Amino acid sequence: MLTEKPFHHKAGSLKQSNKPFKSKHATKGAIKDKIKGKFFKKKCKVNRKSIKHSGANTRSISRVDRRNAAKLEQQKKREEVLKTNRFFEGRHGTPKIVAVIPLCPDVDSYNAIKSIYSSIDLQEPSIFKGIAHMNAERFKHTIQFILLERNFIDILDACKIADYVLFVVSAEVEVDPFGESCLKAIQSQGLPTVITTTMHMEKISQKKRNDVKKSLLSYMKHFFPDEEKIHSADQIQDALNVLRTICTQRPKQILWRDIRPYMLTEELIYEPNNDNFGTLKVTGYSRGVPFSANRLVHLQNFGDFQLEQITVSRKIADDKDSEENFQILHMADPKLQDSLISENEPTFMENEQTWPTEEEMAGMEVHSESMRPDDMPDALPGTTPKKIMKQVGNESEGEYEEIEIETKTTSLNDPMLGPEEEARQLKEYLANREKQRRDDLEFPDEVDTPLGITARTRFQRYRGLQSFRTSPWDPMENLPIDYARIFQFENYQRTKHRVINEAAVGGCGIKGARITLHLSNVPKEVAESYDPSRPFNVFGLLEYEHKTSVMNFVVTRNNDYKEPIKSKDPLILHCGFRRYLVNPIYSQNTQRGKGTNNVHKFERFLNPGRTCIASIYGPVQFGHLPMMLFKDTEDINAPILVATGSFLNSDPKRINAKRIILTGHPYKIHKKSAVIRYMFFNPEDVLWFKPVQLTTKYGRTGHIKESLGTHGYMKCVFDSPITQQDTVMMNLYKRVFPKWNTTTLWKGGLDGTIVKSTSIVNDKNAKIDDFEMEM
């Protein structure tokens, strides 16, 4: 019996495939995944399967899995909150730091916290300034109040380590310019949790008190929009609410501060080893990440130092009269300890340039003085000309000009200028700077070709670029001798992540404990200048944060400052926990990226309304640190805020190119060719700059074809006809480097004076673990 085989249909290769329905509600991502990889330049169709939500290891997430993931994330956040609260709670918890800042001249920090002590029936603090300790048994918290006076530097230092800032304002007197300067600086530096209280409210009539509070709240919201209420320091209930807020609220985190260890000094002991140096023992509560004896520490106003060891004091719990027993938490390892080498020692024999050294120049001056004839008479008084030529600029860079200045003969018994003459010259100097700033805004980078010197000599260090973003420029050529002192990272971002992660898990392992740091080789002036009534902060450095490199900051000019800010003007830099004098240069903050050649246009002035990059030589730092630039004044309590911003990166290969524009006027025009004059004044300069591309203010491009005559006329060809009113321009560029000025620290003296000191140590045995090279 025969059985029929089952029939199986085999699909052919010519089966018709209809176009699928085009949905009008497809998302952009779905459309992008659908057409991904299907078309090339030659119109070749390639079917590529999207890897999104595909593969053996991927699966669709169910509703139960999403709920479990959300539950785990919520549990993780709760554990973090509990961990933070336990850090401050309990009998042995770490105290919270509250900086009490008076903003008005008729208020003080001591009277502001008297009612807070009275609200929980505690005796008033025995000190009027400094650190006042409070043990709030009712809330199971310990608080350290930093009672501050109206000192600008102390207020900034206290806010760097404070968990809360308690502003004290007056109901009768408005906030003065000093208080407003403090608010702007604290806002730019990094803001902890803010609480505002007012004094002298009992002197205001009952009907006007609400209006006064609304006015004060509106003023504080201008600086701190999250502020919701103004408390009264004269009322016990409001003082209790302030204390309750401090004890129950979670302090706001400041990222640049929390990635490194820091402490507020409570006790300081100095043990001299010789006449000038000794061991400094600093005691306080460890905050941030744990301290490590192998890392350096920074004493504000004095520099960086090495640690010998970290100890903690312990007592026998049952015996209150027992002596403290010190236990060593961490000892410094000489093989792993960071050195105090901040810069390399340049080797002049390896330098490619053959310029004479400073010693050789000094010898030449002595030799020229010895060759001077003895019978050559000095100039007689009164024979000095009324007008002389003065050289301005740096002759070694080939950039200088001669200007005519007026002089007046003065008597040798009258070397100092009178007050009227001094005021006149200062007014003339400021007017000249303002004129330069206006000219730079109206005619940016335009310069005139000098008549007394050839252009190829005057602009010998400049070059032409066909494309500012893509033309090649070697960042290692023609470097100054200062680049032989600094360090450079092979990969700054990778090193930053590694250093921050290692600091979080390293150290002595006890966070929030009361420890003692033993600092070695500390000058005795540190102990002599210590004042318990002023905040004395200690910050632990991350690895490599003592090395010197090129630091770049994003800065924005303060709109309230009206005077011109020129590149390389001396300013005071506050960046994170550091404070020192700098001479920054400014360049454009390129919005489209750094391009393929990392070239950025140099700015002569920091103009308002623009965000620029400030470059300096300075110690390496990691993290998104806030920065401020101040102008130095005679009064330490009245600094002028010039600009604010944040730290960007450390990049010595960033090229800041100064641009100059040489302009010429069309003399004769014939279609696309024209005769240009007044750009150069001799045919040799025309031939020298012949390869450089020309542009016009109306958008034409061209090049020099040949020189005409002997007066600098030249025949040029453009891509389209130009008009008689057009201006021909030639762009030339030169790399600009920062000014070396990192050996000077800036601090406020006890008497309000400005003190300058140095704490830079040089050594040939430089440590370059993550550094690519010694430049």
Summary of the structure (lengths in Angstrom):
residues: 775
radius of gyration: 34.3
end to end distance: 96.2
largest distance: 145.1
contacts: 2140
relative contact order: 0.11
helix: 23%
strand: 31%
